[in-house]
Amino acid sequence: MASSKLFLRPNPLPPTIFSSTTHFFFTTPKFTTTLSLYPTAATTAGHSLAYGPSLRKGRAPETFKPQQKQQPGEGDESKIVFDESQFTRIFDVAALRVPAKDCFALESRLRGHLLNWPRVRNIARVPGDEVESEFLKLLGGDSDDDEDDEDEIVDYAGEELNSVLYRDRLAKTFNVRGFVKFRNLARISRPKRKKRKEKRREEKEGNERKEEICAVEVLEEEGEEMKGLLGEEFRDKWRGPTRLLLLDEEMVDKDVEDFPQAIKVVLEEDARENTAPTLEFVRCRLTLFYDYWQMNEILEALLPKAMIVPSAFETVGHIAHLNLRDEHLPYKRLIAKVVLDKNKPKIQTVVNKIDVIHNDYRTMQLEVLAGNHSLVTIVVENGLRFNVDLATVYWNSRLATERQRLLNGFNYKDVVCDVFSGVGPIAISAAKIVKRVYANDLNPDALDYLERNSVLNKLEKKIEVFNMDGRRFINAMFSSDKAHSITQVVMNLPNDAAEYLDAFRGVYRDRPRDTPFKFPTIHVYGFSKARDPEFDFHERIRIALSEVGFNVEMRKVRLVAPGKWMLCASFVLPESVAFGKGSVFM
């Protein structure tokens, strides 16, 4: 069988990330079970699997030789080979070969009977189907008159013209569309620009080659493509460029009589309108490479059958932050490699949190599993850029929606006091809206990045930075002249922010009550594992403030773990608390 190969680029609608094919070695504990990535006869039957491509369907390339499986006790079992060619699958499909000019019209008519697989285009180009202009005379076609004119110009009066006379002669070739040889004029006058264009074109072609996720081979009888190459039979057969419309996978083994009525109608119309048929059915071989399969499909094939496949991760700039379970740890580098491959170039580093946050600076213990080892990245949120170093500061991209909801309640008259600001996701975003922001954090590294980010976003004039403990900061702000201007207080430290509320007891005790005050609105975040999380968090707030009679607006933010909610409570500081007895911690 002779074959001609063509490559398809992915459909732009579904997001897919691609990578090059290489071999990787990973350090993992011993494996007690061996996973097979190749389908068996029982699983490849058409009635046993759902419609669409699958790693359990199709067949592996004949040239691929599976590596010998290592038995326990032989060699170094801590290393396994991740061969991407294991995920190459070949499928037999039928295609309708149609003239290129009728391709899109027929695609619309037959859309319900085409292949319609994710990330695979229904239209494929036939290689070798385009004939160069210099061979058109052999096929009885018209040659390009412009090329003859160019030859006459170059060899005018039997002598080759110099560049000046050549350009002058080209300028006289003018028609209704402009200069016929304008591209040649551009080549003469701007040769360096041409080189830059060619370089960009080569780079673009190189990128397209990396994005090849599947290939189609048209199967033909041996010697058919050479039959009558220079004779009348070939000239009658070639009728211009053609395309392939890939048909539904169920039609690969059917005869024309069993095809849907819509396809039969197209064939009948072609037979009536043309003396010789312009449509023909061909058998094709569709090959799906490693880059085609999605991350969850690869992991389902690699991980043990009973294991839950990790499907979500937090993205912080170019870093993918995983929270793997204990059962995933033996396969952590395998999982990280797949995550990195399927999310390039956006993701360049994959890390895993190896311990819970238990320090005052809220920094996470992270292990780099794949990619580069840089944990310094740039995060874009609400139109602002934030420099973040996950090794020294805290950042949670999943709270972006909650931060935006909080900011929507601020206006240009507000003065915000951010008690636990971190690198400034709330403080800097609020500075675009409000009159003034006072930002505080105990972590000096976080304040360093806060100052950098405020300068980076040109908001440093509206932000004043402090490096204090939370209670000390609250006491310092409300005992100063700034107290009367503060209208919003944000306490985004869910683990123990409610415990700092006692700092508000008696903040105005040294001021006369007849002085007009505008008491600030406090937004405090917290966690709760109680059966009724809103009631539990409400009680903790009342106990911290030693006050019962005030209204609290409670909102569930997100479920951070099974049975563990993150909540936000908003309330106006009660007058009885502000003028009450001070806290013993002050």
Secondary structure, 3 states (H helix, E strand, C coil): CEEEEEEECCCCCCCCCCCCCCEEEEECCCCCCCCCCCCCCCCCCCCCCCCCCCCCCCECCCCCCCCCCCCCCCCCCCEEEEEHHHHCEEEEEEEEEEEHHHHHHHHHHCHHHECCCCCCCCEEECCCCCCCHHHCCCCCCCCCHHHHHHHHHHCHHHCCCCHHHHHHHHHCCEECCEECCHHHHHHHHCHHHHHHHHHHHHHHHHHHHHCCCEEEEEEECCCHHHCCCCCHHHHHHCCCCEEEEEECHHHCCCCHHHCCHHHHHHHHHHHHHCCCCCCEEEEEEEEECHHHCCHHHHHHHHCCCCCCCCCCCEEECCEEEECCCHHHHHHHHHHHHHHHHHCCCCCCEEEEEEECCCCCCCCCEEEEEEECCCCEEEEEECCEEEEEECCCCCCCHHHHHHHHHHHCCCCCCCEEEECCCCCCCCHHHHHCCCCEEEEECCCHHHHHHHHHHHHHCCCHHHEEEECCCHHHHHHHHHCCCCHHHCCEEEECCCCCHHHHHHHHCCCCCCCCCCCCCCCCEEEEEEEECCCCHHHHHHHHHHHHHCCCCCCCEEEEEEEEECCEEEEEEEEECCHHHHCCCCCCCC
